[in-house]
Amino acid sequence: MLAAGVGPAAAAAGTATALTVAALAGEPYDLAISAGIAGGFAPAAPVGGVVVAERIVAADLGAQDREGGFLPVVELGFGTNAHEVAEELVRTVAHATGAVRGDVLTVATVSYTHL
């Protein structure tokens, strides 16, 4: 298990380092699982529930436009902000865990609701 840090950049850097070290040692990983703490979308995925990502979306990766709107990185021509997960893997893990399937968003800024 690797605790890579808070935020997408720390998670990416830590994961890339661990995968590279393992590969160079001749012991590459067969599977990497990204797990984290997140909010929920009741009732389908309440707080405390388990969700298996069908697609991982960097939801706030982009830029503000002149009108105060948001342009995703894909519209800026700098790559993609979404990564699909293999259907067979999603189906197998969701079945084994009883998890909800759906898009999982990653963001650099958190939000909350007062209850």
C-alpha positions as CSV (number, residue, x, y, z in Angstrom):
1,M,0.0,0.0,0.0
2,L,1.2,3.5,-0.8
3,A,-0.1,6.7,0.8
4,A,0.9,9.2,-1.9
5,G,-0.4,12.4,-0.5
6,V,-3.3,14.8,-0.9
7,G,-4.4,15.9,-4.4
8,P,-4.1,14.7,-7.9
9,A,-0.4,15.9,-8.4
10,A,0.9,14.1,-5.3
11,A,-1.1,11.0,-6.1
12,A,0.2,10.9,-9.7
13,A,3.8,11.5,-8.7
14,G,3.8,9.0,-5.9
15,T,2.1,6.3,-8.0
16,A,4.4,6.9,-11.0
17,T,7.5,6.6,-8.7
18,A,6.2,3.4,-7.1
19,L,5.3,1.8,-10.5
20,T,8.7,2.8,-11.9
21,V,10.7,1.4,-9.0
22,A,8.8,-1.9,-9.1
23,A,9.3,-2.2,-12.9
24,L,13.0,-1.5,-12.7
25,A,13.3,-4.1,-9.9
26,G,11.8,-6.6,-12.2
27,E,8.6,-6.9,-10.1
28,P,6.0,-4.8,-12.0
29,Y,2.5,-4.6,-10.6
30,D,-0.3,-6.4,-12.3
31,L,-3.0,-4.0,-11.0
32,A,-3.1,-0.6,-9.2
33,I,-6.1,0.5,-7.2
34,S,-6.7,4.1,-6.4
35,A,-8.8,4.6,-3.3
36,G,-9.7,7.7,-1.5
37,I,-12.1,9.6,0.6
38,A,-14.9,11.3,-1.2
39,G,-18.4,12.7,-0.8
40,G,-21.4,11.0,-2.2
41,F,-24.5,11.4,-4.3
42,A,-27.5,10.2,-2.4
43,P,-29.3,8.0,-2.8
44,A,-27.3,6.1,-5.4
45,A,-23.9,6.6,-3.7
46,P,-24.3,7.8,-0.2
47,V,-21.4,9.0,2.0
48,G,-19.7,5.8,3.2
49,G,-20.7,3.8,0.1
50,V,-18.3,2.2,-2.4
51,V,-18.1,3.3,-6.0
52,V,-16.2,1.6,-8.8
53,A,-15.1,4.0,-11.5
54,E,-16.3,3.4,-15.1
55,R,-14.5,6.7,-16.0
56,I,-12.2,8.9,-14.0
57,V,-12.7,12.6,-14.7
58,A,-10.4,15.4,-13.7
59,A,-13.4,17.7,-13.3
60,D,-11.6,21.0,-12.6
61,L,-8.6,20.6,-14.9
62,G,-8.9,23.6,-17.2
63,A,-9.1,27.3,-17.2
64,Q,-11.5,30.2,-16.6
65,D,-12.7,32.0,-19.7
66,R,-13.2,35.7,-20.1
67,E,-16.8,35.5,-19.1
68,G,-16.0,33.7,-15.8
69,G,-17.0,30.3,-17.3
70,F,-14.9,27.1,-17.3
71,L,-13.1,25.5,-20.2
72,P,-12.0,21.9,-19.7
73,V,-8.5,21.0,-20.7
74,V,-9.8,19.0,-23.6
75,E,-11.4,22.2,-25.1
76,L,-8.1,24.0,-24.7
77,G,-6.4,21.3,-26.8
78,F,-4.1,20.1,-24.0
79,G,-5.1,16.5,-23.8
80,T,-8.0,14.7,-22.0
81,N,-9.6,15.1,-18.7
82,A,-11.3,11.7,-18.7
83,H,-9.9,8.1,-18.6
84,E,-12.1,5.1,-19.3
85,V,-11.7,1.9,-17.2
86,A,-11.8,-1.5,-18.8
87,E,-15.4,-2.8,-18.7
88,E,-14.5,-6.3,-17.6
89,L,-12.5,-5.0,-14.7
90,V,-15.3,-2.6,-13.6
91,R,-17.9,-5.4,-13.8
92,T,-15.7,-7.9,-11.9
93,V,-14.8,-5.5,-9.1
94,A,-18.3,-4.0,-8.8
95,H,-19.8,-7.5,-8.5
96,A,-17.2,-8.7,-6.0
97,T,-17.7,-5.6,-3.7
98,G,-21.4,-4.8,-4.3
99,A,-20.3,-1.3,-5.3
100,V,-22.2,1.2,-7.4
101,R,-20.7,1.9,-10.8
102,G,-20.3,5.3,-12.3
103,D,-18.0,8.2,-13.2
104,V,-15.6,9.3,-10.4
105,L,-14.5,12.9,-10.3
106,T,-11.2,14.1,-9.0
107,V,-10.8,17.7,-8.1
108,A,-8.1,19.9,-6.5
109,T,-10.7,21.9,-4.4
110,V,-13.2,20.3,-2.1
111,S,-16.8,21.4,-1.5
112,Y,-19.2,20.7,1.3
113,T,-22.8,21.2,2.4
114,H,-23.7,22.2,6.0
115,L,-26.3,19.9,7.4
